[in-house]
């Protein structure tokens, strides 16, 4: 019996089949590699987009609290802001009806805070109100010395006790001082 079946087309078909199968496997692997790279790229892109959104959110938050930040910074006196701080203290005295003058200003070597000596004169109520205004000022103050005494004035008939003069010496330390 003779084999009538042609072998050349079978071998060519087998070669084409193996070629296309290997091409299919090669392309399938390439597609999978590209998909993995695309997924990694998407993850990186999403991470960066999320970080950009967080940065924008932080910038908006900073802009929203800019006023509060400025208010907070007024609670601290920098070494360049000593004069405005002293002016603020001296401006409190007329509000209380007293007269105040700064006697001394000292910055200790250990930078624990700015020490200010004040001399205040006026009625007892005015001095007390000035002390209350100092305590309620936006600065963190520590009162190192408070000496309040009545000035001796000769007794005059018709002179009211409320008109008597008092004098106070304050030594305060500005704890919220940034050297």
C-alpha positions in Angstrom: 0.0 0.0 0.0 1.2 3.1 -1.0 0.8 6.2 1.1 -1.1 8.7 -0.9 -1.0 11.3 1.8 1.3 14.1 0.9 3.8 14.8 3.7 5.0 18.3 2.6 1.7 20.1 3.3 1.5 18.4 6.7 5.1 19.5 7.6 4.4 23.0 6.3 1.2 23.1 8.3 3.0 21.9 11.4 5.7 24.5 10.9 3.1 27.3 10.5 1.2 26.0 13.5 4.4 26.1 15.7 5.3 29.5 14.3 1.9 31.0 15.0 1.7 29.3 18.5 5.1 30.7 19.4 4.1 34.1 18.0 0.9 33.9 20.0 2.8 33.1 23.2 5.3 35.9 22.5 2.6 38.4 21.9 0.6 37.2 24.9 3.6 37.7 27.2 4.3 41.1 25.7 0.7 42.2 26.3 0.9 41.0 29.9 4.1 42.8 30.4 2.6 46.0 28.9 -0.5 45.6 31.1 1.7 45.3 34.2 3.7 48.3 33.2 0.4 50.2 32.6 -0.9 49.2 36.0 2.3 50.4 37.7 2.2 53.6 35.7 -1.5 54.1 36.8 -0.6 53.5 40.4 2.3 56.0 40.2 0.1 58.5 38.4 -2.7 58.1 41.0 -0.2 58.5 43.9 1.2 61.7 42.3 -2.3 63.0 41.6 -3.3 62.3 45.2 -0.2 64.1 46.5 -1.0 67.1 44.2 -4.5 67.2 45.6 -3.2 67.1 49.2 -0.8 69.9 48.4 -3.6 72.0 46.9 -5.7 71.2 50.0 -2.9 72.3 52.3 -2.4 75.5 50.4 -6.1 76.3 50.7 -6.0 75.5 54.4 -3.0 77.8 54.8 -4.8 80.6 53.0 -7.9 80.1 55.1 -5.9 80.3 58.4 -3.7 83.2 57.3 -5.6 85.6 59.5 -5.5 83.3 62.4 -1.7 82.8 61.8 -1.2 86.5 61.9 -3.2 86.8 65.1 -1.1 84.0 66.6 2.1 85.6 65.6 1.0 88.8 67.5 1.3 86.7 70.7 5.0 86.4 70.2 7.5 89.2 70.2 10.6 88.9 68.2 13.8 90.7 69.0 13.0 93.1 66.2 9.5 93.8 67.6 10.6 95.0 71.1 9.6 98.6 70.4 6.1 97.8 69.2 5.7 95.6 72.3 6.8 98.4 74.6 4.5 100.8 72.8 1.6 98.4 73.2 2.2 98.3 76.9 2.5 102.0 77.2 -0.8 102.4 75.2 -2.6 100.3 77.8 -2.0 102.9 80.5 -4.1 105.7 79.0 -6.9 103.2 78.5 -6.8 102.5 82.2 -6.5 106.1 83.1 -2.9 105.8 84.4 0.5 107.0 83.3 3.2 104.4 82.5 6.8 104.7 81.5 9.3 102.0 80.8 12.2 102.0 83.2 14.3 99.2 82.0 14.5 96.5 79.3 16.7 93.5 79.7 17.3 90.4 77.6 19.0 87.8 79.8 21.9 85.8 78.4 20.0 82.5 78.7 17.2 83.9 76.4 14.5 83.0 79.0 12.5 86.0 78.0 12.5 89.8 77.8 12.4 91.5 81.2 10.7 94.9 81.3 10.5 97.3 84.3 7.5 99.7 84.4 6.6 102.6 86.6 2.9 103.4 86.6 1.2 106.3 88.4 -2.4 107.2 88.9 -5.4 106.3 91.1 -5.5 102.9 92.6 -8.4 101.9 90.4 -6.4 103.0 87.3 -3.4 101.0 88.4 -5.5 98.0 89.1 -7.2 98.3 85.7 -3.8 98.6 84.0 -2.7 95.4 85.8 -5.8 93.6 84.6 -5.1 94.8 81.0 -1.6 93.6 81.2 -2.7 90.2 82.4 -5.2 90.0 79.6 -2.8 91.1 76.9 -2.1 88.7 74.0 1.4 88.1 75.3 2.4 85.5 77.8 3.7 87.6 80.7 5.2 86.5 84.1 5.0 89.2 86.8 8.3 89.0 88.7 7.6 92.1 90.9 4.6 94.2 91.7 5.1 97.0 94.2 2.1 99.3 94.7 2.3 102.1 97.2 0.4 105.3 98.0 2.3 108.6 97.4 2.4 110.7 100.5 0.5 113.9 99.8 -0.2 116.4 102.6 -3.8 116.2 103.8 -5.7 119.0 102.2 -9.2 119.8 103.3 -11.8 119.0 100.6 -9.5 116.5 98.9 -11.2 113.2 98.2 -9.6 109.8 98.9 -10.3 108.8 95.3 -8.1 111.6 94.1 -5.1 110.2 96.0 -2.1 109.3 93.9 -0.7 105.8 93.8 2.5 104.5 92.2 3.3 101.0 91.1 6.5 99.4 89.9 6.1 96.3 87.7 8.8 94.0 86.7 7.4 91.7 84.0 9.0 89.0 81.9 7.8 88.4 78.4 7.8 84.6 78.1 6.7 84.6 74.5 9.8 86.3 73.3 11.7 84.9 70.3 15.4 86.1 70.4 
